[in-house]
Amino acid sequence: MITPRVQEAAARLSEVPAYLYDLPALDEHVASVRRALGPTELYYAVKANPDPELLRVLAGHVDGFEVSSAGEHAHVTGLLPGVPVALGGPGKTDAELRLPHHRLHVESPNELRRLLAAGVEADVLLRLNPDLPVEGAALTMSGPFGMDEDGVAECLPLFGDRVRLCGLHAHLASGLEAGQLLGLARALLDNPYEEVNLGGGMAVSYERPESRFDWAAYGAGLAELGRGRRLRIEPGRALTVYCGYYVTKVVDVKRVRGRAYAVLLGGTHHLRTPATKGHDQPFAVLPTGKGQAVGEPVTLVGQLCTPKDIFARNIETSLRVGDTVVFAMAGAYAWNISHHDFLMHPKPAFRHLRA
Ligand SMILES: *Cc1c(COP(=O)(O)O)cnc(C)c1O
């Protein structure tokens, strides 16, 4: 799960907690995803992780970036001038509707009317929120996202020369396997639109990090379904999650009412993912400490004064004060979704492994 190169780099860090990003691993992973997709276009959903160094590596492989705010738009276009961006997100302001884009994902008939009133040119995909069963998803995007078939019908007569309809956009759920996503794609492509963005949401398993999304099957399936049409996907998590590590050290080991705890520097204000998703963050221990190791199920917690500050529960492992703990799968929805300022502990360092 954690390569010797990452383990060596983690053990050598002069400052922890730190985020460590394996850029060559990201490069290789995204290159293989790109190859598997064939004719299908690949955009990266920037909200998963906007780290500039990651974006530069991704830019070597993807066809564009999906951004969901003026902030992400400025960040990406400032870093990578001229790169195609698809601008989406609910509740766009008038200023956001005026931003330059390759595609604009319109979320409602009223948003389209405001776009027309802004008097700008735009190439639009209508975000459809279809009534399709999404079983086994980690998170379904029902509710306020996009519009139903009535909303789409309301939009159609409004298009003209300056605001052009290019096709549909849909992002239905997160945590879906290739077969499930292909089933949804088949249903979504039952329409006359020439261009369809099928969104992201490819499954990532924190329980079994070695089991990866089947990009080969998904790419081949989409190539088959998409014949003659322009298909695009915009994954986030499944592209960057594996290249990121959160590295920290054990400051205290103790037993309270029969349960063993390891208290680590930092906490879920740096790596919120296990708290938001309720999973055990996968990790490895590097024996940099001294003294007697605890060899029993241990709960790994951080420095926050809240019982929710838990990285992993009751894990059979061996830990001592001073040991280095390397959490894997911290490259997406990790630092950038975390509540950094709670308790005012220092921010982590950021280090990038290069080729
Ligand atoms: C979050 C999001 C994505 C990326 O989802 P992942 O689960 O990270 O692949 C893609 N498209 C839209 C519209 C999103 O909101």
The ligand as a MOL file (V3000), in Angstrom:
LIG
                    3D

  0  0  0     0  0            999 V3000
M  V30 BEGIN CTAB
M  V30 COUNTS 15 15 0 0 0
M  V30 BEGIN ATOM
M  V30 1 C -17.6420 16.4470 -6.9290 0
M  V30 2 C -17.9950 16.4040 -8.3570 0
M  V30 3 C -17.2520 15.6170 -9.2580 0
M  V30 4 C -16.1460 14.6920 -8.7920 0
M  V30 5 O -16.6430 13.6550 -8.0130 0
M  V30 6 P -15.6550 12.4870 -7.4860 0
M  V30 7 O -16.5270 11.6520 -6.6260 0
M  V30 8 O -14.5500 13.1510 -6.7380 0
M  V30 9 O -15.1460 11.7600 -8.6960 0
M  V30 10 C -17.5550 15.6940 -10.5800 0
M  V30 11 N -18.5730 16.4870 -11.0290 0
M  V30 12 C -19.3250 17.2450 -10.2050 0
M  V30 13 C -20.3980 18.0800 -10.7500 0
M  V30 14 C -19.0580 17.2300 -8.8470 0
M  V30 15 O -19.8160 17.9680 -8.0180 0
M  V30 END ATOM
M  V30 BEGIN BOND
M  V30 1 1 1 2
M  V30 2 1 2 3
M  V30 3 2 2 14
M  V30 4 1 3 4
M  V30 5 2 3 10
M  V30 6 1 4 5
M  V30 7 1 5 6
M  V30 8 2 6 7
M  V30 9 1 6 8
M  V30 10 1 6 9
M  V30 11 1 10 11
M  V30 12 2 11 12
M  V30 13 1 12 13
M  V30 14 1 12 14
M  V30 15 1 14 15
M  V30 END BOND
M  V30 END CTAB
M  END
